[in-house]
Amino acid sequence: AEGTPAPRITWFKNGQVVHSNGRTKMYNNKLVITQIIPEDDAFYQCQAENSQGSVVSTSRLIVVLSEDRPSAPRNVHAETISSSAILLAWERPQYNTDKVIAYSIHYM
């Protein structure tokens, strides 16, 4: 949104203010969501407000999961075992876990 004076932009998800966190960021007043998950499925509103007034635009984000692709492992962490070994652990993916048959770990 553009205006004079420059508007203050506020983003909402289902009527609640959106705050930047690990996957949700604001860049140049644009809302960017990475690593989309089903919980991101919602109505998003962009409110532009200045001394001349305000306007709201609403959009719907519909998340459709691929039926054959599991979500990423969660809470991945590594623990040092020795100077040449680590223990890598994670929680199982939240979605489509019955499709996971193996994980491949690459050391670089």
Biopython code that builds the backbone (N, CA, C, O; Angstrom):
import numpy as np
from Bio.PDB.StructureBuilder import StructureBuilder

atoms = [
    (1, "ALA", "N", (0.838, -1.177, 0.000)),
    (1, "ALA", "CA", (0.000, 0.000, 0.000)),
    (1, "ALA", "C", (0.882, 1.239, 0.000)),
    (1, "ALA", "O", (1.949, 1.259, 0.614)),
    (2, "GLU", "N", (0.429, 2.252, -0.685)),
    (2, "GLU", "CA", (1.154, 3.512, -0.751)),
    (2, "GLU", "C", (0.221, 4.641, -0.372)),
    (2, "GLU", "O", (-0.993, 4.526, -0.543)),
    (3, "GLY", "N", (0.763, 5.716, 0.133)),
    (3, "GLY", "CA", (-0.044, 6.871, 0.482)),
    (3, "GLY", "C", (0.817, 7.969, 1.052)),
    (3, "GLY", "O", (1.998, 7.770, 1.338)),
    (4, "THR", "N", (0.204, 9.151, 1.217)),
    (4, "THR", "CA", (0.880, 10.286, 1.818)),
    (4, "THR", "C", (0.006, 10.799, 2.943)),
    (4, "THR", "O", (-1.130, 11.202, 2.693)),
    (5, "PRO", "N", (0.485, 10.799, 4.150)),
    (5, "PRO", "CA", (1.777, 10.237, 4.578)),
    (5, "PRO", "C", (1.812, 8.715, 4.424)),
    (5, "PRO", "O", (0.776, 8.060, 4.310)),
    (6, "ALA", "N", (3.025, 8.176, 4.423)),
    (6, "ALA", "CA", (3.195, 6.722, 4.250)),
    (6, "ALA", "C", (2.361, 5.978, 5.289)),
    (6, "ALA", "O", (2.413, 6.297, 6.477)),
    (7, "PRO", "N", (1.595, 4.990, 4.843)),
    (7, "PRO", "CA", (0.729, 4.267, 5.784)),
    (7, "PRO", "C", (1.501, 3.295, 6.674)),
    (7, "PRO", "O", (2.572, 2.804, 6.317)),
    (8, "ARG", "N", (0.928, 3.039, 7.825)),
    (8, "ARG", "CA", (1.442, 2.002, 8.729)),
    (8, "ARG", "C", (0.728, 0.715, 8.338)),
    (8, "ARG", "O", (-0.501, 0.681, 8.277)),
    (9, "ILE", "N", (1.481, -0.333, 8.077)),
    (9, "ILE", "CA", (0.923, -1.610, 7.628)),
    (9, "ILE", "C", (0.857, -2.576, 8.805)),
    (9, "ILE", "O", (1.832, -2.749, 9.535)),
    (10, "THR", "N", (-0.302, -3.200, 8.978)),
    (10, "THR", "CA", (-0.480, -4.226, 10.003)),
    (10, "THR", "C", (-1.087, -5.448, 9.336)),
    (10, "THR", "O", (-2.055, -5.334, 8.584)),
    (11, "TRP", "N", (-0.520, -6.619, 9.609)),
    (11, "TRP", "CA", (-1.039, -7.876, 9.076)),
    (11, "TRP", "C", (-1.798, -8.627, 10.161)),
    (11, "TRP", "O", (-1.420, -8.616, 11.333)),
    (12, "PHE", "N", (-2.885, -9.284, 9.739)),
    (12, "PHE", "CA", (-3.711, -10.077, 10.644)),
    (12, "PHE", "C", (-3.908, -11.469, 10.062)),
    (12, "PHE", "O", (-3.963, -11.644, 8.845)),
    (13, "LYS", "N", (-4.013, -12.445, 10.934)),
    (13, "LYS", "CA", (-4.369, -13.817, 10.548)),
    (13, "LYS", "C", (-5.637, -14.149, 11.312)),
    (13, "LYS", "O", (-5.636, -14.206, 12.541)),
    (14, "ASN", "N", (-6.712, -14.367, 10.581)),
    (14, "ASN", "CA", (-8.024, -14.625, 11.200)),
    (14, "ASN", "C", (-8.353, -13.587, 12.273)),
    (14, "ASN", "O", (-8.888, -13.920, 13.330)),
    (15, "GLY", "N", (-8.025, -12.327, 11.986)),
    (15, "GLY", "CA", (-8.370, -11.238, 12.888)),
    (15, "GLY", "C", (-7.374, -10.962, 13.994)),
    (15, "GLY", "O", (-7.546, -10.000, 14.742)),
    (16, "GLN", "N", (-6.326, -11.784, 14.122)),
    (16, "GLN", "CA", (-5.308, -11.598, 15.162)),
    (16, "GLN", "C", (-4.035, -11.022, 14.535)),
    (16, "GLN", "O", (-3.628, -11.448, 13.454)),
    (17, "VAL", "N", (-3.416, -10.064, 15.204)),
    (17, "VAL", "CA", (-2.194, -9.450, 14.680)),
    (17, "VAL", "C", (-1.119, -10.514, 14.475)),
    (17, "VAL", "O", (-0.897, -11.363, 15.339)),
    (18, "VAL", "N", (-0.456, -10.455, 13.322)),
    (18, "VAL", "CA", (0.635, -11.382, 13.003)),
    (18, "VAL", "C", (1.945, -10.754, 13.466)),
    (18, "VAL", "O", (2.223, -9.595, 13.155)),
    (19, "HIS", "N", (2.743, -11.505, 14.201)),
    (19, "HIS", "CA", (4.061, -11.054, 14.658)),
    (19, "HIS", "C", (5.130, -11.873, 13.952)),
    (19, "HIS", "O", (4.920, -13.047, 13.648)),
    (20, "SER", "N", (6.272, -11.256, 13.692)),
    (20, "SER", "CA", (7.387, -11.989, 13.092)),
    (20, "SER", "C", (7.841, -13.075, 14.051)),
    (20, "SER", "O", (7.978, -12.845, 15.253)),
    (21, "ASN", "N", (8.073, -14.270, 13.500)),
    (21, "ASN", "CA", (8.633, -15.374, 14.278)),
    (21, "ASN", "C", (9.541, -16.157, 13.347)),
    (21, "ASN", "O", (9.947, -15.628, 12.313)),
    (22, "GLY", "N", (9.868, -17.366, 13.666)),
    (22, "GLY", "CA", (10.797, -18.147, 12.854)),
    (22, "GLY", "C", (10.394, -18.310, 11.401)),
    (22, "GLY", "O", (11.238, -18.194, 10.512)),
    (23, "ARG", "N", (9.123, -18.576, 11.142)),
    (23, "ARG", "CA", (8.675, -18.828, 9.766)),
    (23, "ARG", "C", (7.925, -17.655, 9.153)),
    (23, "ARG", "O", (7.754, -17.605, 7.935)),
    (24, "THR", "N", (7.482, -16.729, 9.960)),
    (24, "THR", "CA", (6.684, -15.602, 9.484)),
    (24, "THR", "C", (7.478, -14.317, 9.671)),
    (24, "THR", "O", (7.899, -13.986, 10.780)),
    (25, "LYS", "N", (7.674, -13.599, 8.572)),
    (25, "LYS", "CA", (8.461, -12.365, 8.619)),
    (25, "LYS", "C", (7.754, -11.281, 7.812)),
    (25, "LYS", "O", (6.957, -11.570, 6.921)),
    (26, "MET", "N", (8.063, -10.023, 8.144)),
    (26, "MET", "CA", (7.602, -8.889, 7.369)),
    (26, "MET", "C", (8.811, -8.295, 6.647)),
    (26, "MET", "O", (9.797, -7.930, 7.287)),
    (27, "TYR", "N", (8.739, -8.197, 5.329)),
    (27, "TYR", "CA", (9.781, -7.580, 4.521)),
    (27, "TYR", "C", (9.144, -6.476, 3.702)),
    (27, "TYR", "O", (8.264, -6.736, 2.880)),
    (28, "ASN", "N", (9.588, -5.230, 3.923)),
    (28, "ASN", "CA", (9.031, -4.087, 3.191)),
    (28, "ASN", "C", (7.508, -4.102, 3.216)),
    (28, "ASN", "O", (6.855, -3.891, 2.194)),
    (29, "ASN", "N", (6.960, -4.350, 4.385)),
    (29, "ASN", "CA", (5.507, -4.394, 4.620)),
    (29, "ASN", "C", (4.808, -5.579, 3.966)),
    (29, "ASN", "O", (3.579, -5.643, 3.966)),
    (30, "LYS", "N", (5.566, -6.512, 3.411)),
    (30, "LYS", "CA", (4.981, -7.725, 2.829)),
    (30, "LYS", "C", (5.088, -8.856, 3.847)),
    (30, "LYS", "O", (6.085, -8.968, 4.559)),
    (31, "LEU", "N", (4.065, -9.683, 3.909)),
    (31, "LEU", "CA", (4.067, -10.838, 4.799)),
    (31, "LEU", "C", (4.665, -12.024, 4.054)),
    (31, "LEU", "O", (4.202, -12.378, 2.969)),
    (32, "VAL", "N", (5.688, -12.634, 4.631)),
    (32, "VAL", "CA", (6.351, -13.784, 4.017)),
    (32, "VAL", "C", (6.286, -14.944, 5.008)),
    (32, "VAL", "O", (6.746, -14.833, 6.144)),
    (33, "ILE", "N", (5.703, -16.062, 4.556)),
    (33, "ILE", "CA", (5.599, -17.262, 5.387)),
    (33, "ILE", "C", (6.401, -18.359, 4.701)),
    (33, "ILE", "O", (6.146, -18.685, 3.542)),
    (34, "THR", "N", (7.366, -18.926, 5.410)),
    (34, "THR", "CA", (8.168, -20.003, 4.833)),
    (34, "THR", "C", (7.754, -21.331, 5.451)),
    (34, "THR", "O", (7.138, -21.369, 6.516)),
    (35, "GLN", "N", (8.094, -22.398, 4.781)),
    (35, "GLN", "CA", (7.805, -23.756, 5.262)),
    (35, "GLN", "C", (6.338, -23.875, 5.689)),
    (35, "GLN", "O", (6.029, -24.179, 6.841)),
    (36, "ILE", "N", (5.463, -23.631, 4.743)),
    (36, "ILE", "CA", (4.014, -23.628, 4.982)),
    (36, "ILE", "C", (3.558, -24.941, 5.614)),
    (36, "ILE", "O", (3.982, -26.022, 5.206)),
    (37, "ILE", "N", (2.687, -24.827, 6.615)),
    (37, "ILE", "CA", (2.081, -25.987, 7.278)),
    (37, "ILE", "C", (0.567, -25.793, 7.303)),
    (37, "ILE", "O", (0.088, -24.679, 7.089)),
    (38, "PRO", "N", (-0.191, -26.851, 7.560)),
    (38, "PRO", "CA", (-1.654, -26.725, 7.551)),
    (38, "PRO", "C", (-2.191, -25.631, 8.472)),
    (38, "PRO", "O", (-3.224, -25.033, 8.167)),
    (39, "GLU", "N", (-1.523, -25.356, 9.582)),
    (39, "GLU", "CA", (-1.989, -24.316, 10.497)),
    (39, "GLU", "C", (-1.901, -22.920, 9.893)),
    (39, "GLU", "O", (-2.462, -21.974, 10.448)),
    (40, "ASP", "N", (-1.204, -22.774, 8.759)),
    (40, "ASP", "CA", (-1.127, -21.480, 8.080)),
    (40, "ASP", "C", (-2.376, -21.210, 7.244)),
    (40, "ASP", "O", (-2.583, -20.084, 6.792)),
    (41, "ASP", "N", (-3.203, -22.221, 7.034)),
    (41, "ASP", "CA", (-4.456, -22.078, 6.290)),
    (41, "ASP", "C", (-5.349, -21.106, 7.059)),
    (41, "ASP", "O", (-5.767, -21.398, 8.179)),
    (42, "ALA", "N", (-5.642, -19.944, 6.454)),
    (42, "ALA", "CA", (-6.386, -18.915, 7.196)),
    (42, "ALA", "C", (-6.772, -17.771, 6.270)),
    (42, "ALA", "O", (-6.390, -17.729, 5.100)),
    (43, "PHE", "N", (-7.539, -16.847, 6.831)),
    (43, "PHE", "CA", (-7.796, -15.569, 6.183)),
    (43, "PHE", "C", (-6.727, -14.597, 6.672)),
    (43, "PHE", "O", (-6.506, -14.471, 7.877)),
    (44, "TYR", "N", (-6.066, -13.913, 5.747)),
    (44, "TYR", "CA", (-5.050, -12.925, 6.084)),
    (44, "TYR", "C", (-5.552, -11.553, 5.656)),
    (44, "TYR", "O", (-6.086, -11.382, 4.560)),
    (45, "GLN", "N", (-5.368, -10.582, 6.543)),
    (45, "GLN", "CA", (-5.795, -9.227, 6.253)),
    (45, "GLN", "C", (-4.584, -8.298, 6.329)),
    (45, "GLN", "O", (-3.747, -8.409, 7.224)),
    (46, "CYS", "N", (-4.518, -7.386, 5.371)),
    (46, "CYS", "CA", (-3.486, -6.351, 5.366)),
    (46, "CYS", "C", (-4.202, -5.025, 5.585)),
    (46, "CYS", "O", (-5.058, -4.636, 4.790)),
    (47, "GLN", "N", (-3.850, -4.334, 6.663)),
    (47, "GLN", "CA", (-4.459, -3.040, 6.969)),
    (47, "GLN", "C", (-3.418, -1.950, 6.753)),
    (47, "GLN", "O", (-2.324, -2.001, 7.317)),
    (48, "ALA", "N", (-3.770, -0.960, 5.929)),
    (48, "ALA", "CA", (-2.918, 0.209, 5.707)),
    (48, "ALA", "C", (-3.622, 1.399, 6.347)),
    (48, "ALA", "O", (-4.790, 1.665, 6.065)),
    (49, "GLU", "N", (-2.900, 2.116, 7.214)),
    (49, "GLU", "CA", (-3.533, 3.196, 7.973)),
    (49, "GLU", "C", (-2.606, 4.404, 8.060)),
    (49, "GLU", "O", (-1.420, 4.272, 8.363)),
    (50, "ASN", "N", (-3.165, 5.589, 7.789)),
    (50, "ASN", "CA", (-2.451, 6.845, 8.013)),
    (50, "ASN", "C", (-3.464, 7.894, 8.460)),
    (50, "ASN", "O", (-4.614, 7.561, 8.750)),
    (51, "SER", "N", (-3.050, 9.154, 8.518)),
    (51, "SER", "CA", (-3.943, 10.205, 9.015)),
    (51, "SER", "C", (-5.137, 10.449, 8.099)),
    (51, "SER", "O", (-6.103, 11.091, 8.510)),
    (52, "GLN", "N", (-5.090, 9.960, 6.890)),
    (52, "GLN", "CA", (-6.187, 10.132, 5.937)),
    (52, "GLN", "C", (-7.251, 9.044, 6.054)),
    (52, "GLN", "O", (-8.344, 9.185, 5.506)),
    (53, "GLY", "N", (-6.940, 7.963, 6.762)),
    (53, "GLY", "CA", (-7.893, 6.869, 6.932)),
    (53, "GLY", "C", (-7.209, 5.519, 6.899)),
    (53, "GLY", "O", (-5.993, 5.412, 7.057)),
    (54, "SER", "N", (-8.013, 4.494, 6.691)),
    (54, "SER", "CA", (-7.455, 3.142, 6.629)),
    (54, "SER", "C", (-8.233, 2.308, 5.629)),
    (54, "SER", "O", (-9.383, 2.596, 5.300)),
    (55, "VAL", "N", (-7.571, 1.274, 5.161)),
    (55, "VAL", "CA", (-8.180, 0.330, 4.225)),
    (55, "VAL", "C", (-7.668, -1.058, 4.579)),
    (55, "VAL", "O", (-6.529, -1.216, 5.020)),
    (56, "VAL", "N", (-8.515, -2.059, 4.383)),
    (56, "VAL", "CA", (-8.151, -3.443, 4.676)),
    (56, "VAL", "C", (-8.403, -4.287, 3.437)),
    (56, "VAL", "O", (-9.443, -4.171, 2.790)),
    (57, "SER", "N", (-7.435, -5.136, 3.118)),
    (57, "SER", "CA", (-7.590, -6.109, 2.041)),
    (57, "SER", "C", (-7.496, -7.499, 2.657)),
    (57, "SER", "O", (-6.603, -7.769, 3.460)),
    (58, "THR", "N", (-8.420, -8.381, 2.281)),
    (58, "THR", "CA", (-8.463, -9.730, 2.849)),
    (58, "THR", "C", (-8.212, -10.766, 1.764)),
    (58, "THR", "O", (-8.741, -10.665, 0.657)),
    (59, "SER", "N", (-7.398, -11.761, 2.095)),
    (59, "SER", "CA", (-7.120, -12.885, 1.194)),
    (59, "SER", "C", (-7.202, -14.173, 1.985)),
    (59, "SER", "O", (-7.086, -14.178, 3.210)),
    (60, "ARG", "N", (-7.402, -15.255, 1.271)),
    (60, "ARG", "CA", (-7.470, -16.575, 1.906)),
    (60, "ARG", "C", (-6.296, -17.404, 1.434)),
    (60, "ARG", "O", (-6.055, -17.517, 0.232)),
    (61, "LEU", "N", (-5.562, -17.986, 2.369)),
    (61, "LEU", "CA", (-4.495, -18.932, 2.053)),
    (61, "LEU", "C", (-5.032, -20.319, 2.343)),
    (61, "LEU", "O", (-5.414, -20.625, 3.472)),
    (62, "ILE", "N", (-5.060, -21.152, 1.324)),
    (62, "ILE", "CA", (-5.520, -22.531, 1.474)),
    (62, "ILE", "C", (-4.301, -23.437, 1.326)),
    (62, "ILE", "O", (-3.632, -23.421, 0.293)),
    (63, "VAL", "N", (-4.020, -24.216, 2.350)),
    (63, "VAL", "CA", (-2.869, -25.115, 2.352)),
    (63, "VAL", "C", (-3.344, -26.508, 1.972)),
    (63, "VAL", "O", (-4.224, -27.076, 2.618)),
    (64, "VAL", "N", (-2.752, -27.050, 0.919)),
    (64, "VAL", "CA", (-3.074, -28.398, 0.469)),
    (64, "VAL", "C", (-1.798, -29.222, 0.554)),
    (64, "VAL", "O", (-0.810, -28.918, -0.114)),
    (65, "LEU", "N", (-1.822, -30.260, 1.371)),
    (65, "LEU", "CA", (-0.649, -31.116, 1.524)),
    (65, "LEU", "C", (-0.555, -32.106, 0.379)),
    (65, "LEU", "O", (-1.560, -32.641, -0.088)),
    (66, "SER", "N", (0.667, -32.338, -0.062)),
    (66, "SER", "CA", (0.903, -33.399, -1.027)),
    (66, "SER", "C", (0.668, -34.722, -0.312)),
    (66, "SER", "O", (1.188, -34.940, 0.782)),
    (67, "GLU", "N", (-0.095, -35.586, -0.912)),
    (67, "GLU", "CA", (-0.445, -36.838, -0.243)),
    (67, "GLU", "C", (0.727, -37.790, -0.065)),
    (67, "GLU", "O", (0.685, -38.672, 0.793)),
    (68, "ASP", "N", (1.770, -37.621, -0.863)),
    (68, "ASP", "CA", (2.876, -38.570, -0.769)),
    (68, "ASP", "C", (4.136, -37.967, -0.145)),
    (68, "ASP", "O", (5.174, -38.627, -0.100)),
    (69, "ARG", "N", (4.061, -36.747, 0.326)),
    (69, "ARG", "CA", (5.250, -36.103, 0.886)),
    (69, "ARG", "C", (5.035, -35.777, 2.362)),
    (69, "ARG", "O", (4.135, -35.006, 2.697)),
    (70, "PRO", "N", (5.843, -36.348, 3.239)),
    (70, "PRO", "CA", (5.699, -36.045, 4.669)),
    (70, "PRO", "C", (6.246, -34.654, 4.982)),
    (70, "PRO", "O", (7.039, -34.099, 4.221)),
    (71, "SER", "N", (5.820, -34.111, 6.092)),
    (71, "SER", "CA", (6.402, -32.852, 6.540)),
    (71, "SER", "C", (7.807, -33.131, 7.082)),
    (71, "SER", "O", (8.195, -34.284, 7.269)),
    (72, "ALA", "N", (8.545, -32.079, 7.326)),
    (72, "ALA", "CA", (9.928, -32.220, 7.798)),
    (72, "ALA", "C", (9.968, -32.734, 9.234)),
    (72, "ALA", "O", (9.020, -32.533, 9.993)),
    (73, "PRO", "N", (11.066, -33.398, 9.608)),
    (73, "PRO", "CA", (11.233, -33.791, 11.013)),
    (73, "PRO", "C", (11.204, -32.542, 11.894)),
    (73, "PRO", "O", (11.560, -31.453, 11.445)),
    (74, "ARG", "N", (10.784, -32.704, 13.140)),
    (74, "ARG", "CA", (10.658, -31.560, 14.048)),
    (74, "ARG", "C", (11.705, -31.635, 15.151)),
    (74, "ARG", "O", (12.185, -32.712, 15.504)),
    (75, "ASN", "N", (12.045, -30.474, 15.685)),
    (75, "ASN", "CA", (12.968, -30.367, 16.822)),
    (75, "ASN", "C", (14.261, -31.153, 16.608)),
    (75, "ASN", "O", (14.676, -31.936, 17.462)),
    (76, "VAL", "N", (14.879, -30.935, 15.471)),
    (76, "VAL", "CA", (16.152, -31.604, 15.163)),
    (76, "VAL", "C", (17.240, -31.007, 16.058)),
    (76, "VAL", "O", (17.366, -29.786, 16.162)),
    (77, "HIS", "N", (18.018, -31.870, 16.698)),
    (77, "HIS", "CA", (19.122, -31.391, 17.527)),
    (77, "HIS", "C", (20.271, -32.396, 17.513)),
    (77, "HIS", "O", (20.086, -33.592, 17.286)),
    (78, "ALA", "N", (21.464, -31.859, 17.766)),
    (78, "ALA", "CA", (22.666, -32.693, 17.778)),
    (78, "ALA", "C", (23.337, -32.590, 19.140)),
    (78, "ALA", "O", (23.363, -31.526, 19.758)),
    (79, "GLU", "N", (23.874, -33.707, 19.592)),
    (79, "GLU", "CA", (24.578, -33.766, 20.872)),
    (79, "GLU", "C", (25.968, -34.338, 20.618)),
    (79, "GLU", "O", (26.113, -35.372, 19.968)),
    (80, "THR", "N", (26.983, -33.662, 21.133)),
    (80, "THR", "CA", (28.357, -34.136, 20.967)),
    (80, "THR", "C", (28.580, -35.380, 21.818)),
    (80, "THR", "O", (28.327, -35.378, 23.023)),
    (81, "ILE", "N", (29.054, -36.438, 21.176)),
    (81, "ILE", "CA", (29.366, -37.691, 21.864)),
    (81, "ILE", "C", (30.869, -37.783, 22.112)),
    (81, "ILE", "O", (31.309, -38.176, 23.193)),
    (82, "SER", "N", (31.640, -37.418, 21.108)),
    (82, "SER", "CA", (33.099, -37.402, 21.223)),
    (82, "SER", "C", (33.621, -36.397, 20.204)),
    (82, "SER", "O", (32.844, -35.706, 19.545)),
    (83, "SER", "N", (34.952, -36.322, 20.081)),
    (83, "SER", "CA", (35.531, -35.385, 19.114)),
    (83, "SER", "C", (35.247, -35.788, 17.675)),
    (83, "SER", "O", (35.444, -34.992, 16.756)),
    (84, "SER", "N", (34.786, -37.019, 17.474)),
    (84, "SER", "CA", (34.509, -37.470, 16.104)),
    (84, "SER", "C", (33.103, -38.045, 15.932)),
    (84, "SER", "O", (32.811, -38.679, 14.918)),
    (85, "ALA", "N", (32.230, -37.824, 16.921)),
    (85, "ALA", "CA", (30.882, -38.398, 16.808)),
    (85, "ALA", "C", (29.840, -37.476, 17.446)),
    (85, "ALA", "O", (30.096, -36.806, 18.446)),
    (86, "ILE", "N", (28.676, -37.469, 16.839)),
    (86, "ILE", "CA", (27.539, -36.753, 17.412)),
    (86, "ILE", "C", (26.322, -37.672, 17.409)),
    (86, "ILE", "O", (26.262, -38.641, 16.652)),
    (87, "LEU", "N", (25.372, -37.357, 18.252)),
    (87, "LEU", "CA", (24.089, -38.045, 18.242)),
    (87, "LEU", "C", (23.089, -37.065, 17.654)),
    (87, "LEU", "O", (22.873, -35.985, 18.204)),
    (88, "LEU", "N", (22.487, -37.435, 16.548)),
    (88, "LEU", "CA", (21.500, -36.600, 15.879)),
    (88, "LEU", "C", (20.127, -37.182, 16.172)),
    (88, "LEU", "O", (19.898, -38.372, 15.956)),
    (89, "ALA", "N", (19.214, -36.354, 16.661)),
    (89, "ALA", "CA", (17.878, -36.841, 17.016)),
    (89, "ALA", "C", (16.826, -35.829, 16.576)),
    (89, "ALA", "O", (17.123, -34.649, 16.383)),
    (90, "TRP", "N", (15.588, -36.309, 16.419)),
    (90, "TRP", "CA", (14.475, -35.451, 16.030)),
    (90, "TRP", "C", (13.173, -36.128, 16.380)),
    (90, "TRP", "O", (13.129, -37.321, 16.681)),
    (91, "GLU", "N", (12.121, -35.348, 16.334)),
    (91, "GLU", "CA", (10.779, -35.895, 16.504)),
    (91, "GLU", "C", (10.216, -36.202, 15.127)),
    (91, "GLU", "O", (10.550, -35.547, 14.140)),
    (92, "ARG", "N", (9.362, -37.202, 15.081)),
    (92, "ARG", "CA", (8.798, -37.599, 13.791)),
    (92, "ARG", "C", (8.008, -36.450, 13.176)),
    (92, "ARG", "O", (7.501, -35.587, 13.893)),
    (93, "PRO", "N", (7.903, -36.439, 11.856)),
    (93, "PRO", "CA", (7.115, -35.405, 11.191)),
    (93, "PRO", "C", (5.668, -35.428, 11.685)),
    (93, "PRO", "O", (5.164, -36.454, 12.141)),
    (94, "GLN", "N", (5.029, -34.292, 11.583)),
    (94, "GLN", "CA", (3.662, -34.183, 12.071)),
    (94, "GLN", "C", (2.650, -34.728, 11.059)),
    (94, "GLN", "O", (1.582, -35.203, 11.444)),
    (95, "TYR", "N", (2.986, -34.660, 9.765)),
    (95, "TYR", "CA", (2.021, -35.033, 8.739)),
    (95, "TYR", "C", (2.567, -36.124, 7.826)),
    (95, "TYR", "O", (3.758, -36.140, 7.513)),
    (96, "ASN", "N", (1.715, -37.016, 7.408)),
    (96, "ASN", "CA", (2.047, -38.087, 6.459)),
    (96, "ASN", "C", (3.234, -38.928, 6.915)),
    (96, "ASN", "O", (4.080, -39.299, 6.101)),
    (97, "THR", "N", (3.300, -39.231, 8.203)),
    (97, "THR", "CA", (4.441, -39.986, 8.725)),
    (97, "THR", "C", (4.467, -41.430, 8.258)),
    (97, "THR", "O", (5.520, -42.068, 8.291)),
    (98, "ASP", "N", (3.344, -41.950, 7.829)),
    (98, "ASP", "CA", (3.331, -43.334, 7.351)),
    (98, "ASP", "C", (4.059, -43.479, 6.024)),
    (98, "ASP", "O", (4.314, -44.599, 5.580)),
    (99, "LYS", "N", (4.397, -42.361, 5.383)),
    (99, "LYS", "CA", (5.107, -42.399, 4.102)),
    (99, "LYS", "C", (6.626, -42.439, 4.277)),
    (99, "LYS", "O", (7.345, -42.718, 3.317)),
    (100, "VAL", "N", (7.127, -42.165, 5.483)),
    (100, "VAL", "CA", (8.572, -42.125, 5.717)),
    (100, "VAL", "C", (9.096, -43.547, 5.872)),
    (100, "VAL", "O", (8.640, -44.296, 6.736)),
    (101, "ILE", "N", (10.065, -43.913, 5.020)),
    (101, "ILE", "CA", (10.675, -45.237, 5.146)),
    (101, "ILE", "C", (12.136, -45.143, 5.572)),
    (101, "ILE", "O", (12.702, -46.116, 6.070)),
    (102, "ALA", "N", (12.756, -43.961, 5.374)),
    (102, "ALA", "CA", (14.156, -43.791, 5.755)),
    (102, "ALA", "C", (14.524, -42.316, 5.720)),
    (102, "ALA", "O", (13.858, -41.505, 5.077)),
    (103, "TYR", "N", (15.595, -41.989, 6.423)),
    (103, "TYR", "CA", (16.179, -40.654, 6.354)),
    (103, "TYR", "C", (17.607, -40.808, 5.879)),
    (103, "TYR", "O", (18.259, -41.812, 6.166)),
    (104, "SER", "N", (18.091, -39.824, 5.159)),
    (104, "SER", "CA", (19.470, -39.820, 4.696)),
    (104, "SER", "C", (20.165, -38.610, 5.317)),
    (104, "SER", "O", (19.696, -37.480, 5.179)),
    (105, "ILE", "N", (21.278, -38.849, 5.995)),
    (105, "ILE", "CA", (22.047, -37.791, 6.641)),
    (105, "ILE", "C", (23.348, -37.639, 5.861)),
    (105, "ILE", "O", (24.059, -38.617, 5.628)),
    (106, "HIS", "N", (23.655, -36.412, 5.461)),
    (106, "HIS", "CA", (24.868, -36.150, 4.687)),
    (106, "HIS", "C", (25.798, -35.254, 5.493)),
    (106, "HIS", "O", (25.386, -34.200, 5.977)),
    (107, "TYR", "N", (27.039, -35.668, 5.635)),
    (107, "TYR", "CA", (28.058, -34.889, 6.334)),
    (107, "TYR", "C", (28.900, -34.177, 5.296)),
    (107, "TYR", "O", (29.373, -34.794, 4.342)),
    (108, "MET", "N", (29.087, -32.886, 5.480)),
    (108, "MET", "CA", (29.861, -32.112, 4.492)),
    (108, "MET", "C", (30.989, -31.382, 5.170)),
    (108, "MET", "O", (31.753, -30.678, 4.511)),
]
sb = StructureBuilder()
sb.init_structure("model")
sb.init_model(0)
sb.init_chain("A")
sb.init_seg("    ")
for serial, (resi, resn, name, xyz) in enumerate(atoms, 1):
    if name == "N":
        sb.init_residue(resn, " ", resi, " ")
    sb.init_atom(name, np.array(xyz, "f"), 0.0, 1.0, " ", f" {name:<3s}", serial, name[0])
structure = sb.get_structure()
